[in-house]
Amino acid sequence: MSTAALLARARLLDRDLAPGEPLAETVIRPLAAAVAEAATRPDPEAGAEPEVAETGSPAERLWELAKDATRLRALPGAPDGLIEATAALQHLACLFAEDAESMAARIEELAGLQGGLETRIDVAADGPYLVTNATKITNWLGEPIQTFPQMALCRCGASTVKPLCDGSHARIGFKGDKDPARVPDRQESYEGVQVTVLDNRGICAHSGFCTDRLPTVFRVGEEPFVAPSGGRADEIVRAVRACPSGALGQAIDGRTAPAPRREPAIEVSKDGPYRITGGIPLDGDASREHYSLCRCGQSRNKPICSGMHYHVGFADPPLSEDPTLFEWAGGLPALTRMTRIFYEKYVPHDDLLGPLFARMSPDHPQRVAAWLAETFGGPKLYTEQYGGYDHMVAEHAGKALTEQWRSRWAQLISRAADDAGLPTDPEFRAAFAAYVEWGSRIAVENSQPGATPPPHMPVPQWWWVCEARPGSRVSALAPPVERTEVRLPASDEPVGFADHIKPLFRAMDRRSMSFVFDLWSHDDVVRHADAILARLRKGSMPCDGAWPAEHVDLFARWVAEGHAP
Ligand code: HEM
């Protein structure tokens, strides 16, 4: 099997696949590029397109093609175009599997075909990241993304199926070059009493973890950026380790301290870069334990992220209209950042809590983060991995926790939330503080001698307090919002809900009332029309200012005319 034969088969198959499943952009284009490239070299394979005769249904042929492409890709020196096409074929063939079980079997078979290849990321020229044999990719909430043995991840920022590549880079003419005017890739060194901080601005992804966590050492807008005397050595070491881009490093006694190796993983951060950990080699270079790769296509230091996503407003799709506390907090990565800071920075140095947690298990921060994630509406991690409610209760049982311990715990977790960059809006912090108060007081109760907490309960589910959610209120600091111009009907024109009434309610009004009814639903507004009218007349709805009189009159007219749809 040659690349040219694969290309010919892909072309035939493309004609037989149902519309909407085209191979043109993701398979045929890169394969054709690989064949064209091979033709420029003295290659016995190149030349006339081979004759192919295909049998079987399109779905069967797709699966055979995916396997043959994988076999070819597994050979040494596979060209980028072949690897990119293999990624698309593997993905599509697995989606065509009949059920989850056969999809898992297909993934296993493909993994076997290319099992000899090391886990690595290669950067295709003006194309995607070619990710080989990675088994852990998570989204920004920490939820796993389905991996395939060969993947192509979007690098240009334009794919409609992010993080996967959909061939958009070719359509938009993406260029993968570095910008000659980029911040130079140069390591500066800031000597402190115990630790010297190394900083390479050229590869900083501006995630802000260091400046949130240790603002006295990593100083926004000040020169020099790093002041090593502003914090304790252990705090600095931990902040440096938490730097996702690898811009920060440290030297102790003149020797650069290597970063500890973690499991190979890729995190697709929100509105930002891919965060790579675990020393996955990049274009064969395995010298970095962690680094951040550009995902918006605009970095000045491609493929490394240079923080441009922030300046160009690169944005993933917005959160759902009704986000959970888990989503709003920033998911498992943010909660783990917070619990790590809590148990690593605050607890050990605290006179009350230090001794209490002195013998906690090393993964205690991850465990508490998993509990919080589940409580805040995220995946059931604590129940599935750490023993659920009964285990948590057993951990507090018999500890006779006191109010002094509890209030210190509550005070320091709130500081850790600040340091970890959790959202600071009143709605989130009200819900967070309410949970901490509730949960910590129950922990104290359950820990008393002779306490009998109810057994086998589910992990509690916390929610926004009093329905105060993001967007349900206008911030006093928000720029003034122009009211939408609504066309008022003439006096002899009938008033209709869709044409005249619904446009009066903004998305914000709808959100803030959604706990009772839907202001964009004709039926709901009819049902509550009298109450709504009363509040409109009183001026107490909406909460950021009364409607103009002509809008209130219009609503009243619509009620009087019999609520036309
Ligand atoms: C909302 C409040 C709280 C939450 C969500 C929480 C969560 C947890 C969880 C999930 C565990 C079990 C970890 C595991 O799976 O091993 C745990 C253990 C523990 N908690 Fe809490 N806790 C809270 C409040 C408190 C308070 C107020 C104290 C005392 C100041 C406390 C002290 C402890 C101790 C000493 C352990 C055992 C740690 C070890 O030795 O491994 N907790 N907590």
Boltz pocket constraint, residues with backbone or C-beta under 6 A from the ligand:
constraints:
  - pocket:
      binder: B
      contacts: [[A, 356], [A, 357], [A, 359], [A, 360], [A, 361], [A, 364], [A, 367], [A, 368], [A, 371], [A, 372], [A, 386], [A, 391], [A, 392], [A, 395], [A, 396], [A, 399], [A, 401], [A, 402], [A, 405], [A, 406], [A, 407], [A, 409], [A, 410], [A, 435], [A, 436], [A, 437], [A, 438], [A, 439], [A, 440], [A, 441], [A, 443], [A, 444]]
      max_distance: 6.0
